[in-house]
Amino acid sequence: MLRLALLLLGPSLAAAQSAALFDGGAASVDSTATRIELESIVRRLAAPGLGGRAPNSEGSAKARALIAESFSGSGVETEEEAVRSRLTRRKIGTNVVGRIEGRARPDECVYVIAHYDHWGRAGGELQPGANDNASGVAVLLLLARRLAAERPDRTVVFLAADNEEGALLPTLGGIKGSRRHMREPECARERVKAGIAMDMLGGRFIEGLDGRLFLFGAESSAATQALAAQADAHRLGIYAIEPLGRRVPRGDYAALRDIGVPFIFATSGIPKTYHSPEDTPETLDYAFMKRALGTLHE
């Protein structure tokens, strides 16, 4: 299991074998109910009525409302944050930020990040974005619910980021929502202790590698490397998904790396439905998603 006690409880308690990921014991949750909840969130985010959740669209606003509703229902403080073009200052997206105030070290924080945007339509066809990344958002929202009940020692920030897909042309002013947020994080930069970025947790990859959780980037610090070693997952260096180097990152983990924050990037891989109309809720493995949620929490 992935235990971040060192990051959230501090060194004095890090060695406690019974410590859960974000402090406090993991709540007992019926596995069937958890699978149903995960699927329900994915289906709502990937519904045709949300139109593929392109930034600044009506579907994007509906997705934000769903996320904010879930945060609020879990007792998580919530606010929206505009993402603006670096050239024109035009609004190009909106982040949803959830926050659980730490009990003992509220000025120190740990981030959990998943982007909620997708492509909308491409080639005239709807891109539902169930795996990419309604799956990651579903896990983020249930993590928030569990951690809100446990009240960690350090502040936990949940960043549902916008514009991950549409920030491919930074020379034209594009910027990922996660990168915009981490320029002004919820606590002082030097007090951001670590972060987990999640993308495509639907459990589908390629034949023979379905149903596996991959953790990239734990080598970013000795602490994250040691913690990832305890997880029921496959560990790889971040270089494995950056063939062109760090100038072409493959996810929101880059926003953490840019400011020197240790990170772990969690994913089940890029399946054949990637960026296609076939990325639908029916293609995901919700039993795997439930296991991934447990690994990242317990």
HUPE-V113893 format. One record per pair of residues at least 24 apart in sequence whose C-alpha atoms are under 7 Angstrom apart, sorted by the first residue. I is the first residue (numbers start at 1). GAP is how many residues later the second one is. D is the distance in Angstrom with one decimal. If there is no record, write none. Layout:
i->I gap->GAP d->D
i->I gap->GAP d->D
This chain:
i->1 gap->229 d->5.4
i->1 gap->230 d->3.9
i->1 gap->231 d->5.5
i->1 gap->294 d->5.1
i->1 gap->297 d->6.3
i->2 gap->225 d->6.0
i->2 gap->226 d->5.7
i->2 gap->228 d->5.6
i->2 gap->229 d->4.3
i->2 gap->293 d->5.7
i->2 gap->294 d->5.6
i->2 gap->296 d->6.7
i->3 gap->224 d->5.8
i->3 gap->295 d->6.7
i->4 gap->223 d->6.3
i->7 gap->186 d->6.4
i->7 gap->187 d->6.9
i->8 gap->144 d->6.7
i->8 gap->145 d->6.1
i->8 gap->146 d->5.3
i->9 gap->144 d->5.9
i->20 gap->277 d->7.0
i->20 gap->278 d->4.9
i->21 gap->276 d->5.2
i->21 gap->277 d->5.2
i->22 gap->125 d->6.9
i->22 gap->130 d->5.8
i->23 gap->127 d->7.0
i->23 gap->129 d->5.2
i->24 gap->126 d->5.8
i->26 gap->272 d->5.7
i->34 gap->256 d->6.5
i->35 gap->251 d->5.6
i->35 gap->252 d->6.2
i->35 gap->255 d->5.8
i->38 gap->100 d->5.6
i->38 gap->248 d->6.9
i->39 gap->247 d->6.5
i->41 gap->97 d->5.7
i->42 gap->88 d->6.0
i->42 gap->92 d->5.2
i->42 gap->93 d->6.0
i->42 gap->96 d->6.3
i->42 gap->239 d->6.4
i->43 gap->238 d->5.8
i->45 gap->89 d->6.0
i->46 gap->82 d->4.9
i->46 gap->83 d->6.0
i->46 gap->84 d->5.3
i->46 gap->88 d->6.8
i->46 gap->235 d->7.0
i->47 gap->81 d->6.9
i->48 gap->80 d->7.0
i->51 gap->69 d->5.5
i->51 gap->75 d->6.5
i->52 gap->66 d->5.7
i->52 gap->67 d->5.9
i->52 gap->68 d->3.7
i->52 gap->69 d->6.5
i->52 gap->74 d->6.3
i->52 gap->75 d->5.2
i->52 gap->76 d->4.7
i->52 gap->77 d->6.3
i->53 gap->64 d->5.2
i->53 gap->65 d->5.3
i->53 gap->66 d->6.8
i->53 gap->67 d->5.4
i->54 gap->63 d->5.8
i->54 gap->64 d->5.3
i->54 gap->65 d->5.2
i->54 gap->66 d->4.5
i->55 gap->37 d->6.6
i->55 gap->38 d->5.1
i->55 gap->62 d->6.3
i->55 gap->107 d->6.7
i->55 gap->108 d->6.1
i->56 gap->36 d->6.5
i->56 gap->37 d->5.7
i->60 gap->57 d->7.0
i->64 gap->32 d->6.6
i->70 gap->71 d->6.7
i->71 gap->27 d->6.6
i->71 gap->70 d->7.0
i->74 gap->71 d->4.9
i->74 gap->74 d->6.4
i->75 gap->73 d->6.5
i->76 gap->24 d->5.8
i->76 gap->72 d->6.5
i->83 gap->94 d->5.8
i->83 gap->97 d->6.5
i->85 gap->88 d->4.9
i->85 gap->89 d->5.6
i->85 gap->90 d->6.7
i->86 gap->87 d->4.6
i->86 gap->88 d->6.7
i->87 gap->86 d->4.9
i->93 gap->69 d->5.6
i->93 gap->70 d->5.9
i->94 gap->68 d->5.7
i->95 gap->65 d->5.9
i->95 gap->66 d->4.7
i->95 gap->67 d->5.2
i->95 gap->82 d->6.2
i->96 gap->63 d->6.2
i->96 gap->64 d->5.1
i->96 gap->65 d->6.5
i->97 gap->61 d->5.8
i->97 gap->62 d->4.8
i->97 gap->63 d->6.2
i->98 gap->59 d->5.7
i->98 gap->60 d->4.8
i->98 gap->61 d->6.4
i->99 gap->57 d->5.9
i->99 gap->58 d->4.6
i->99 gap->59 d->6.1
i->100 gap->48 d->6.4
i->100 gap->55 d->5.6
i->100 gap->56 d->5.2
i->100 gap->57 d->6.5
i->101 gap->54 d->4.6
i->101 gap->55 d->6.8
i->102 gap->49 d->6.6
i->102 gap->50 d->5.6
i->102 gap->51 d->4.7
i->102 gap->52 d->4.1
i->102 gap->53 d->3.9
i->103 gap->48 d->6.6
i->103 gap->49 d->6.3
i->103 gap->50 d->4.6
i->103 gap->51 d->6.5
i->104 gap->49 d->4.8
i->104 gap->50 d->6.5
i->105 gap->48 d->5.7
i->105 gap->49 d->4.9
i->106 gap->48 d->5.4
i->106 gap->49 d->5.1
i->107 gap->80 d->6.1
i->107 gap->84 d->7.0
i->108 gap->46 d->5.6
i->108 gap->47 d->6.0
i->108 gap->79 d->6.4
i->108 gap->83 d->4.8
i->108 gap->84 d->6.0
i->108 gap->85 d->6.9
i->109 gap->45 d->5.5
i->109 gap->46 d->4.5
i->109 gap->47 d->5.5
i->109 gap->48 d->6.9
i->109 gap->78 d->6.5
i->109 gap->82 d->6.4
i->109 gap->83 d->5.0
i->109 gap->84 d->6.0
i->110 gap->45 d->6.4
i->110 gap->46 d->5.0
i->110 gap->47 d->6.2
i->110 gap->82 d->5.9
i->110 gap->83 d->5.6
i->110 gap->84 d->5.1
i->110 gap->85 d->5.5
i->111 gap->45 d->5.9
i->111 gap->46 d->4.9
i->111 gap->47 d->6.0
i->111 gap->83 d->6.4
i->111 gap->84 d->4.3
i->111 gap->85 d->6.2
i->112 gap->45 d->6.2
i->112 gap->46 d->4.9
i->112 gap->47 d->6.2
i->112 gap->83 d->5.7
i->112 gap->84 d->4.9
i->112 gap->85 d->6.0
i->113 gap->45 d->5.9
i->113 gap->46 d->4.7
i->113 gap->47 d->6.0
i->113 gap->83 d->6.2
i->113 gap->84 d->4.6
i->113 gap->85 d->6.1
i->114 gap->26 d->6.8
i->114 gap->45 d->6.5
i->114 gap->46 d->5.2
i->114 gap->47 d->6.1
i->114 gap->83 d->5.9
i->114 gap->84 d->5.1
i->114 gap->85 d->6.1
i->115 gap->45 d->5.2
i->115 gap->46 d->4.2
i->115 gap->47 d->5.7
i->115 gap->49 d->6.2
i->116 gap->44 d->6.0
i->116 gap->45 d->6.0
i->116 gap->46 d->6.0
i->117 gap->45 d->5.3
i->117 gap->46 d->6.0
i->117 gap->47 d->6.7
i->117 gap->48 d->6.9
i->118 gap->47 d->6.1
i->119 gap->46 d->6.7
i->125 gap->152 d->6.6
i->126 gap->151 d->5.8
i->127 gap->148 d->6.8
i->127 gap->149 d->5.8
i->127 gap->150 d->4.6
i->128 gap->149 d->6.4
i->128 gap->151 d->6.0
i->128 gap->152 d->5.9
i->129 gap->150 d->5.5
i->129 gap->151 d->6.7
i->130 gap->149 d->5.5
i->130 gap->150 d->5.1
i->130 gap->151 d->5.3
i->131 gap->69 d->5.0
i->131 gap->70 d->6.5
i->131 gap->71 d->5.2
i->131 gap->148 d->6.2
i->131 gap->153 d->6.9
i->132 gap->67 d->6.6
i->132 gap->68 d->5.0
i->133 gap->66 d->5.8
i->133 gap->67 d->5.4
i->135 gap->65 d->6.0
i->135 gap->66 d->5.4
i->135 gap->67 d->5.7
i->136 gap->62 d->5.4
i->136 gap->63 d->5.2
i->136 gap->64 d->5.9
i->136 gap->65 d->5.6
i->139 gap->154 d->5.9
i->143 gap->154 d->6.8
i->178 gap->74 d->6.0
i->178 gap->77 d->5.9
i->179 gap->76 d->4.6
i->182 gap->73 d->6.2
i->182 gap->74 d->7.0
i->192 gap->69 d->6.6
i->193 gap->68 d->6.5
i->194 gap->67 d->5.5
i->194 gap->68 d->4.8
i->194 gap->69 d->5.6
i->195 gap->61 d->6.9
i->195 gap->67 d->6.5
i->195 gap->68 d->4.8
i->195 gap->69 d->6.5
i->196 gap->67 d->5.6
i->196 gap->68 d->4.9
i->196 gap->69 d->5.9
i->197 gap->55 d->6.1
i->197 gap->56 d->5.4
i->197 gap->67 d->6.4
i->197 gap->68 d->4.9
i->197 gap->69 d->6.2
i->198 gap->67 d->5.9
i->198 gap->68 d->4.9
i->198 gap->69 d->6.0
i->199 gap->67 d->6.6
i->199 gap->68 d->5.4
i->200 gap->67 d->5.4
i->200 gap->68 d->6.1
i->200 gap->69 d->6.6
i->201 gap->66 d->5.2
i->201 gap->67 d->5.1
i->201 gap->88 d->6.3
i->202 gap->66 d->6.6
i->202 gap->82 d->4.9
i->202 gap->83 d->5.7
i->202 gap->87 d->6.1
i->203 gap->65 d->5.2
i->203 gap->81 d->6.4
i->203 gap->82 d->5.4
i->203 gap->85 d->5.7
i->203 gap->86 d->6.6
i->204 gap->64 d->6.5
i->204 gap->65 d->6.9
i->204 gap->67 d->5.6
i->204 gap->80 d->6.7
i->205 gap->63 d->6.5
i->205 gap->64 d->5.1
i->205 gap->65 d->5.5
i->205 gap->66 d->4.1
i->206 gap->65 d->6.1
i->211 gap->57 d->7.0
i->211 gap->77 d->5.9
i->212 gap->56 d->5.7
i->213 gap->53 d->7.0
i->213 gap->54 d->6.0
i->213 gap->55 d->4.8
i->213 gap->79 d->6.8
i->214 gap->52 d->5.8
i->214 gap->53 d->5.4
i->214 gap->54 d->5.7
i->215 gap->49 d->6.2
i->215 gap->50 d->5.5
i->215 gap->51 d->4.8
i->215 gap->52 d->6.7
i->216 gap->48 d->5.8
i->216 gap->49 d->4.9
i->216 gap->50 d->6.5
i->217 gap->46 d->6.3
i->217 gap->47 d->5.2
i->217 gap->48 d->6.2
i->218 gap->45 d->6.2
i->218 gap->46 d->5.2
i->220 gap->42 d->5.1
i->220 gap->43 d->6.3
i->221 gap->41 d->5.6
i->224 gap->38 d->6.8
i->231 gap->64 d->6.6
i->232 gap->63 d->6.8
